[in-house]
Amino acid sequence: MDFKFNEEDEALRRDFRSWLEKNLPRDWHDEGELHDPDTKEEFERRRAWHRKLYDGGWMCIHWPKEYGGRGASLLQQVIYSQELDRVKAPPTVNFQGIARVGRP
């Protein structure tokens, strides 16, 4: 069995990695400790990151294109998560709504 990603998947990785390098908040330093999302400051910081992902076309990538997503395959969703984890990106707001409730 071949566990390698195909060229389309790797192209998505390169595109997202490049976008993250240009757009990841420079003041974000995740040391493995979750910040309290109930503080207004943390909520606004997460909201700004969420908006940046959305504006860049990188929010809800698993949603169909006609609903604002990228129609990403399961493997592309794995790559997306790997890249967010690699840079220790801040969490977004309303993860449950996006991942489960809003799933088309």
NUZA-121390 format. One record per residue: residue number from 1; residue in one letter; z, x, y of N, C-alpha, C, O in turn. Coordinates in nm, 2 decimals. Atoms other than C-alpha are relative to their C-alpha. Layout:
BEGIN
+-----+------+--------+--------+--------+--------+--------+--------+--------+--------+--------+--------+--------+--------+
! seq ! type !   n_c3 !   n_c1 !   n_c2 !  ca_c3 !  ca_c1 !  ca_c2 !   c_c3 !   c_c1 !   c_c2 !   o_c3 !   o_c1 !   o_c2 !
+-----+------+--------+--------+--------+--------+--------+--------+--------+--------+--------+--------+--------+--------+
! NUM !    A !      Z !      X !      Y !      Z !      X !      Y !      Z !      X !      Y !      Z !      X !      Y !
...
+-----+------+--------+--------+--------+--------+--------+--------+--------+--------+--------+--------+--------+--------+
This chain:
BEGIN
+-----+------+--------+--------+--------+--------+--------+--------+--------+--------+--------+--------+--------+--------+
! seq ! type !   n_c3 !   n_c1 !   n_c2 !  ca_c3 !  ca_c1 !  ca_c2 !   c_c3 !   c_c1 !   c_c2 !   o_c3 !   o_c1 !   o_c2 !
+-----+------+--------+--------+--------+--------+--------+--------+--------+--------+--------+--------+--------+--------+
!   1 !    M !   0.00 !   0.08 !  -0.12 !   0.00 !   0.00 !   0.00 !   0.00 !   0.09 !   0.12 !   0.07 !   0.19 !   0.13 !
!   2 !    D !   0.01 !  -0.08 !  -0.13 !  -0.09 !   0.13 !   0.35 !   0.08 !  -0.06 !   0.10 !   0.06 !  -0.18 !   0.14 !
!   3 !    F !  -0.10 !   0.05 !  -0.10 !   0.19 !   0.09 !   0.60 !  -0.04 !   0.05 !   0.14 !   0.04 !   0.04 !   0.23 !
!   4 !    K !   0.04 !  -0.05 !  -0.13 !  -0.01 !   0.24 !   0.89 !  -0.05 !  -0.12 !   0.09 !  -0.11 !  -0.22 !   0.04 !
!   5 !    F !   0.05 !   0.10 !  -0.09 !  -0.09 !   0.03 !   1.20 !  -0.15 !   0.03 !   0.02 !  -0.19 !   0.14 !   0.02 !
!   6 !    N !   0.14 !  -0.02 !  -0.02 !  -0.46 !  -0.03 !   1.26 !  -0.02 !   0.04 !   0.15 !   0.07 !   0.04 !   0.23 !
!   7 !    E !   0.03 !  -0.05 !  -0.14 !  -0.64 !   0.09 !   1.58 !   0.03 !  -0.11 !   0.11 !   0.08 !  -0.07 !   0.22 !
!   8 !    E !  -0.04 !   0.11 !  -0.10 !  -0.59 !  -0.25 !   1.76 !   0.15 !   0.00 !   0.03 !   0.19 !  -0.01 !   0.14 !
!   9 !    D !  -0.15 !   0.00 !  -0.02 !  -0.22 !  -0.23 !   1.70 !   0.04 !   0.12 !   0.08 !   0.13 !   0.12 !   0.17 !
!  10 !    E !  -0.04 !  -0.12 !  -0.07 !  -0.20 !   0.13 !   1.81 !  -0.05 !   0.00 !   0.15 !   0.02 !   0.06 !   0.24 !
!  11 !    A !   0.04 !   0.02 !  -0.14 !  -0.40 !   0.04 !   2.13 !   0.10 !  -0.08 !   0.08 !   0.13 !  -0.05 !   0.19 !
!  12 !    L !  -0.11 !   0.08 !  -0.07 !  -0.14 !  -0.22 !   2.21 !   0.12 !   0.09 !   0.03 !   0.18 !   0.08 !   0.14 !
!  13 !    R !  -0.11 !  -0.09 !  -0.02 !   0.13 !   0.04 !   2.16 !  -0.03 !   0.10 !   0.12 !   0.06 !   0.11 !   0.20 !
!  14 !    R !   0.04 !  -0.10 !  -0.11 !  -0.05 !   0.29 !   2.39 !   0.01 !  -0.08 !   0.14 !   0.06 !  -0.02 !   0.24 !
!  15 !    D !   0.00 !   0.07 !  -0.13 !  -0.10 !   0.02 !   2.66 !   0.14 !  -0.04 !   0.04 !   0.17 !  -0.02 !   0.16 !
!  16 !    F !  -0.14 !   0.04 !  -0.04 !   0.26 !  -0.10 !   2.65 !   0.08 !   0.12 !   0.03 !   0.16 !   0.11 !   0.13 !
!  17 !    R !  -0.07 !  -0.12 !  -0.03 !   0.40 !   0.25 !   2.64 !  -0.03 !   0.05 !   0.14 !   0.05 !   0.09 !   0.21 !
!  18 !    S !   0.04 !  -0.04 !  -0.13 !   0.20 !   0.34 !   2.94 !   0.05 !  -0.09 !   0.11 !   0.10 !  -0.05 !   0.22 !
!  19 !    W !  -0.06 !   0.10 !  -0.09 !   0.31 !   0.02 !   3.12 !   0.15 !   0.03 !   0.02 !   0.20 !   0.02 !   0.13 !
!  20 !    L !  -0.14 !  -0.02 !  -0.01 !   0.67 !   0.09 !   3.04 !   0.03 !   0.13 !   0.08 !   0.13 !   0.13 !   0.16 !
!  21 !    E !  -0.03 !  -0.13 !  -0.08 !   0.65 !   0.45 !   3.18 !  -0.02 !  -0.03 !   0.15 !   0.05 !   0.04 !   0.22 !
!  22 !    K !   0.02 !   0.03 !  -0.14 !   0.53 !   0.30 !   3.51 !   0.10 !  -0.10 !   0.05 !   0.12 !  -0.11 !   0.17 !
!  23 !    N !  -0.07 !   0.11 !  -0.04 !   0.75 !   0.00 !   3.52 !   0.15 !  -0.02 !  -0.04 !   0.22 !  -0.10 !   0.01 !
!  24 !    L !  -0.14 !   0.00 !   0.04 !   1.08 !   0.06 !   3.35 !   0.09 !   0.02 !   0.11 !   0.07 !   0.12 !   0.18 !
!  25 !    P !  -0.09 !  -0.03 !  -0.11 !   1.36 !   0.03 !   3.60 !   0.07 !   0.14 !  -0.01 !   0.13 !   0.17 !  -0.11 !
!  26 !    R !  -0.05 !  -0.14 !   0.00 !   1.46 !   0.38 !   3.69 !   0.16 !   0.01 !   0.00 !   0.21 !   0.11 !  -0.04 !
!  27 !    D !  -0.15 !  -0.01 !  -0.01 !   1.83 !   0.29 !   3.74 !   0.06 !  -0.05 !  -0.13 !   0.18 !  -0.07 !  -0.14 !
!  28 !    W !  -0.05 !   0.05 !   0.13 !   1.86 !   0.16 !   3.38 !   0.03 !   0.11 !  -0.09 !  -0.06 !   0.19 !  -0.13 !
!  29 !    H !  -0.05 !  -0.10 !   0.09 !   2.06 !   0.39 !   3.16 !   0.09 !  -0.07 !  -0.10 !   0.21 !  -0.08 !  -0.08 !
!  30 !    D !  -0.07 !   0.07 !   0.11 !   2.16 !   0.21 !   2.84 !   0.06 !   0.11 !  -0.09 !  -0.01 !   0.18 !  -0.15 !
!  31 !    E !  -0.08 !  -0.09 !   0.08 !   2.43 !   0.41 !   2.67 !   0.05 !  -0.07 !  -0.13 !   0.14 !  -0.03 !  -0.19 !
!  32 !    G !  -0.04 !   0.07 !   0.12 !   2.45 !   0.16 !   2.39 !   0.11 !  -0.10 !   0.03 !   0.15 !  -0.17 !  -0.06 !
!  33 !    E !  -0.10 !   0.09 !  -0.04 !   2.70 !  -0.05 !   2.58 !  -0.07 !  -0.12 !   0.07 !  -0.14 !  -0.10 !   0.17 !
!  34 !    L !   0.06 !   0.12 !  -0.06 !   2.60 !  -0.41 !   2.67 !   0.08 !  -0.03 !   0.13 !   0.20 !  -0.02 !   0.13 !
!  35 !    H !  -0.06 !   0.04 !  -0.13 !   2.67 !  -0.50 !   3.03 !   0.02 !  -0.15 !   0.00 !  -0.05 !  -0.23 !  -0.07 !
!  36 !    D !  -0.04 !   0.14 !   0.00 !   2.83 !  -0.84 !   3.10 !  -0.11 !  -0.08 !   0.07 !  -0.13 !  -0.07 !   0.19 !
!  37 !    P !   0.11 !   0.08 !  -0.06 !   2.54 !  -1.08 !   3.15 !   0.05 !  -0.11 !   0.09 !  -0.03 !  -0.18 !   0.16 !
!  38 !    D !  -0.05 !   0.11 !  -0.08 !   2.77 !  -1.33 !   3.32 !   0.03 !   0.04 !   0.15 !   0.06 !  -0.04 !   0.23 !
!  39 !    T !  -0.01 !  -0.04 !  -0.14 !   2.80 !  -1.12 !   3.63 !  -0.13 !  -0.03 !   0.08 !  -0.24 !  -0.01 !   0.02 !
!  40 !    K !   0.12 !   0.03 !  -0.08 !   2.56 !  -1.21 !   3.91 !  -0.09 !   0.12 !   0.01 !  -0.21 !   0.11 !   0.00 !
!  41 !    E !   0.08 !  -0.13 !  -0.01 !   2.45 !  -0.85 !   3.95 !  -0.08 !   0.03 !  -0.12 !  -0.20 !   0.06 !  -0.12 !
!  42 !    E !   0.07 !  -0.03 !   0.12 !   2.37 !  -0.81 !   3.59 !  -0.11 !  -0.10 !  -0.03 !  -0.22 !  -0.07 !  -0.08 !
!  43 !    F !   0.09 !   0.11 !   0.02 !   2.20 !  -1.15 !   3.56 !  -0.13 !   0.03 !   0.09 !  -0.24 !   0.01 !   0.04 !
!  44 !    E !   0.11 !  -0.03 !  -0.09 !   1.98 !  -1.06 !   3.86 !  -0.08 !   0.12 !  -0.04 !  -0.21 !   0.12 !  -0.03 !
!  45 !    R !   0.07 !  -0.12 !   0.05 !   1.89 !  -0.72 !   3.72 !  -0.08 !  -0.04 !  -0.12 !  -0.20 !   0.00 !  -0.13 !
!  46 !    R !   0.07 !   0.05 !   0.12 !   1.79 !  -0.88 !   3.39 !  -0.12 !  -0.09 !   0.04 !  -0.23 !  -0.08 !  -0.01 !
!  47 !    R !   0.10 !   0.09 !  -0.04 !   1.60 !  -1.15 !   3.57 !  -0.12 !   0.07 !   0.07 !  -0.24 !   0.04 !   0.05 !
!  48 !    A !   0.11 !  -0.08 !  -0.06 !   1.40 !  -0.89 !   3.78 !  -0.08 !   0.07 !  -0.10 !  -0.20 !   0.07 !  -0.09 !
!  49 !    W !   0.07 !  -0.07 !   0.11 !   1.31 !  -0.70 !   3.46 !  -0.09 !  -0.11 !  -0.07 !  -0.20 !  -0.08 !  -0.10 !
!  50 !    H !   0.07 !   0.11 !   0.06 !   1.21 !  -1.03 !   3.30 !  -0.13 !  -0.04 !   0.08 !  -0.23 !  -0.05 !   0.02 !
!  51 !    R !   0.12 !   0.03 !  -0.08 !   0.98 !  -1.11 !   3.59 !  -0.10 !   0.11 !   0.00 !  -0.22 !   0.08 !   0.00 !
!  52 !    K !   0.09 !  -0.11 !   0.00 !   0.83 !  -0.77 !   3.59 !  -0.08 !   0.00 !  -0.13 !  -0.20 !   0.02 !  -0.13 !
!  53 !    L !   0.08 !   0.02 !   0.13 !   0.74 !  -0.81 !   3.22 !  -0.10 !  -0.11 !   0.01 !  -0.21 !  -0.10 !  -0.04 !
!  54 !    Y !   0.09 !   0.12 !  -0.01 !   0.60 !  -1.15 !   3.29 !  -0.12 !   0.03 !   0.09 !  -0.24 !   0.01 !   0.05 !
!  55 !    D !   0.11 !  -0.03 !  -0.10 !   0.39 !  -1.03 !   3.59 !  -0.10 !   0.10 !  -0.06 !  -0.22 !   0.10 !  -0.03 !
!  56 !    G !   0.08 !  -0.10 !   0.07 !   0.26 !  -0.74 !   3.37 !  -0.07 !  -0.06 !  -0.12 !  -0.15 !   0.02 !  -0.18 !
!  57 !    G !   0.06 !   0.06 !   0.12 !   0.16 !  -0.98 !   3.09 !   0.07 !   0.04 !  -0.13 !   0.01 !   0.04 !  -0.23 !
!  58 !    W !  -0.07 !  -0.05 !   0.12 !   0.42 !  -0.84 !   2.86 !   0.12 !  -0.09 !  -0.04 !   0.22 !  -0.04 !  -0.10 !
!  59 !    M !  -0.11 !   0.09 !   0.04 !   0.65 !  -1.15 !   2.82 !  -0.06 !  -0.10 !  -0.09 !  -0.17 !  -0.15 !  -0.07 !
!  60 !    C !   0.05 !   0.10 !   0.09 !   0.61 !  -1.39 !   2.53 !  -0.13 !   0.04 !  -0.07 !  -0.22 !  -0.04 !  -0.08 !
!  61 !    I !   0.13 !  -0.04 !   0.05 !   0.34 !  -1.18 !   2.37 !  -0.03 !  -0.07 !  -0.13 !  -0.15 !  -0.07 !  -0.17 !
!  62 !    H !   0.03 !   0.08 !   0.12 !   0.37 !  -1.39 !   2.05 !  -0.05 !  -0.13 !   0.02 !  -0.10 !  -0.20 !  -0.07 !
!  63 !    W !   0.06 !   0.13 !  -0.03 !   0.27 !  -1.70 !   2.23 !  -0.15 !   0.01 !   0.00 !  -0.21 !   0.11 !   0.03 !
!  64 !    P !   0.15 !   0.00 !  -0.01 !  -0.10 !  -1.80 !   2.22 !  -0.04 !   0.03 !   0.14 !   0.03 !   0.00 !   0.24 !
!  65 !    K !   0.05 !  -0.04 !  -0.13 !  -0.31 !  -1.68 !   2.50 !  -0.01 !  -0.12 !   0.10 !   0.01 !  -0.11 !   0.22 !
!  66 !    E !   0.02 !   0.12 !  -0.09 !  -0.37 !  -2.04 !   2.63 !   0.14 !  -0.05 !   0.05 !   0.14 !  -0.13 !   0.14 !
!  67 !    Y !  -0.13 !   0.03 !  -0.05 !   0.01 !  -2.06 !   2.68 !   0.06 !   0.12 !   0.08 !   0.19 !   0.12 !   0.10 !
!  68 !    G !  -0.05 !  -0.12 !  -0.08 !   0.04 !  -1.73 !   2.87 !   0.04 !   0.12 !  -0.08 !   0.09 !   0.22 !  -0.02 !
!  69 !    G !  -0.03 !  -0.11 !   0.08 !   0.10 !  -1.50 !   2.58 !  -0.12 !   0.09 !  -0.03 !  -0.22 !   0.08 !   0.04 !
!  70 !    R !   0.11 !  -0.09 !   0.04 !  -0.11 !  -1.24 !   2.41 !  -0.06 !  -0.03 !  -0.14 !  -0.15 !   0.03 !  -0.19 !
!  71 !    G !   0.04 !   0.04 !   0.13 !  -0.15 !  -1.41 !   2.07 !   0.03 !   0.12 !  -0.10 !  -0.05 !   0.14 !  -0.19 !
!  72 !    A !  -0.03 !  -0.12 !   0.08 !   0.02 !  -1.10 !   1.92 !   0.03 !  -0.03 !  -0.15 !   0.09 !  -0.13 !  -0.18 !
!  73 !    S !  -0.03 !   0.02 !   0.14 !   0.03 !  -1.06 !   1.55 !   0.14 !   0.04 !  -0.03 !   0.21 !   0.10 !   0.06 !
!  74 !    L !  -0.13 !  -0.04 !   0.04 !   0.35 !  -1.00 !   1.36 !   0.02 !   0.15 !   0.02 !   0.13 !   0.20 !   0.07 !
!  75 !    L !  -0.01 !  -0.14 !  -0.02 !   0.29 !  -0.63 !   1.35 !   0.00 !   0.05 !   0.14 !   0.06 !   0.14 !   0.18 !
!  76 !    Q !   0.00 !  -0.03 !  -0.14 !   0.21 !  -0.62 !   1.72 !   0.13 !  -0.03 !   0.06 !   0.18 !   0.04 !   0.16 !
!  77 !    Q !  -0.13 !   0.03 !  -0.05 !   0.54 !  -0.79 !   1.79 !   0.10 !   0.11 !  -0.04 !   0.19 !   0.14 !   0.03 !
!  78 !    V !  -0.09 !  -0.11 !   0.05 !   0.71 !  -0.52 !   1.58 !  -0.02 !   0.12 !   0.09 !   0.08 !   0.19 !   0.13 !
!  79 !    I !   0.03 !  -0.11 !  -0.09 !   0.54 !  -0.25 !   1.79 !   0.06 !  -0.03 !   0.14 !   0.12 !   0.07 !   0.19 !
!  80 !    Y !  -0.06 !   0.04 !  -0.13 !   0.65 !  -0.43 !   2.11 !   0.15 !   0.02 !   0.00 !   0.20 !   0.08 !   0.09 !
!  81 !    S !  -0.15 !  -0.02 !   0.01 !   1.01 !  -0.43 !   1.99 !   0.03 !   0.14 !  -0.01 !   0.13 !   0.19 !   0.04 !
!  82 !    Q !  -0.03 !  -0.14 !   0.02 !   0.99 !  -0.07 !   1.88 !  -0.01 !   0.07 !   0.14 !   0.07 !   0.16 !   0.17 !
!  83 !    E !   0.01 !  -0.07 !  -0.13 !   0.87 !   0.04 !   2.23 !   0.11 !  -0.04 !   0.09 !   0.16 !   0.05 !   0.17 !
!  84 !    L !  -0.11 !   0.03 !  -0.09 !   1.13 !  -0.16 !   2.41 !   0.13 !   0.07 !  -0.05 !   0.21 !   0.12 !   0.04 !
!  85 !    D !  -0.11 !  -0.07 !   0.05 !   1.39 !  -0.01 !   2.18 !   0.00 !   0.15 !   0.03 !   0.10 !   0.22 !   0.06 !
!  86 !    R !   0.02 !  -0.14 !  -0.02 !   1.25 !   0.34 !   2.22 !   0.04 !   0.04 !   0.14 !   0.11 !   0.15 !   0.16 !
!  87 !    V !  -0.04 !  -0.03 !  -0.14 !   1.30 !   0.33 !   2.60 !   0.14 !  -0.06 !   0.04 !   0.18 !  -0.04 !   0.15 !
!  88 !    K !  -0.12 !   0.07 !  -0.03 !   1.62 !   0.13 !   2.57 !  -0.01 !  -0.09 !   0.12 !   0.07 !  -0.08 !   0.22 !
!  89 !    A !   0.03 !   0.09 !  -0.11 !   1.48 !  -0.13 !   2.80 !   0.11 !  -0.10 !   0.02 !   0.18 !  -0.14 !  -0.08 !
!  90 !    P !  -0.10 !   0.10 !  -0.02 !   1.71 !  -0.38 !   2.96 !  -0.03 !  -0.13 !  -0.07 !  -0.15 !  -0.16 !  -0.08 !
!  91 !    P !   0.03 !   0.13 !   0.05 !   1.74 !  -0.72 !   2.80 !  -0.05 !  -0.09 !   0.10 !  -0.03 !  -0.07 !   0.22 !
!  92 !    T !   0.04 !   0.10 !  -0.09 !   1.57 !  -1.01 !   2.95 !   0.10 !  -0.12 !   0.01 !   0.20 !  -0.11 !  -0.06 !
!  93 !    V !  -0.08 !   0.12 !   0.00 !   1.72 !  -1.35 !   3.03 !  -0.07 !  -0.10 !  -0.09 !  -0.19 !  -0.10 !  -0.11 !
!  94 !    N !   0.04 !   0.11 !   0.08 !   1.69 !  -1.65 !   2.81 !  -0.08 !   0.04 !  -0.12 !  -0.18 !  -0.02 !  -0.16 !
!  95 !    F !   0.07 !  -0.05 !   0.12 !   1.59 !  -1.46 !   2.50 !  -0.01 !  -0.11 !  -0.11 !  -0.12 !  -0.12 !  -0.17 !
!  96 !    Q !   0.00 !   0.10 !   0.10 !   1.68 !  -1.75 !   2.27 !  -0.11 !  -0.11 !   0.03 !  -0.18 !  -0.15 !  -0.06 !
!  97 !    G !   0.10 !   0.10 !  -0.04 !   1.45 !  -1.99 !   2.47 !  -0.14 !   0.05 !  -0.03 !  -0.22 !  -0.02 !  -0.07 !
!  98 !    I !   0.13 !  -0.06 !   0.02 !   1.16 !  -1.75 !   2.45 !  -0.03 !   0.02 !  -0.14 !  -0.14 !  -0.01 !  -0.19 !
!  99 !    A !   0.03 !  -0.03 !   0.13 !   1.19 !  -1.64 !   2.10 !   0.01 !  -0.11 !  -0.10 !  -0.07 !  -0.11 !  -0.20 !
! 100 !    R !  -0.01 !   0.11 !   0.10 !   1.29 !  -1.96 !   1.93 !  -0.03 !  -0.14 !   0.05 !  -0.12 !  -0.20 !  -0.02 !
! 101 !    V !   0.02 !   0.13 !  -0.05 !   1.29 !  -2.27 !   2.13 !  -0.14 !  -0.02 !   0.06 !  -0.21 !  -0.11 !   0.03 !
! 102 !    G !   0.13 !   0.01 !  -0.07 !   0.98 !  -2.20 !   2.34 !  -0.12 !   0.05 !  -0.09 !  -0.23 !   0.04 !  -0.05 !
! 103 !    R !   0.11 !  -0.05 !   0.09 !   0.78 !  -2.07 !   2.04 !  -0.10 !  -0.11 !  -0.03 !  -0.06 !  -0.21 !  -0.09 !
! 104 !    P !   0.10 !   0.10 !   0.02 !   0.46 !  -2.26 !   2.03 !  -0.04 !  -0.02 !  -0.15 !  -0.12 !  -0.10 !  -0.19 !
+-----+------+--------+--------+--------+--------+--------+--------+--------+--------+--------+--------+--------+--------+
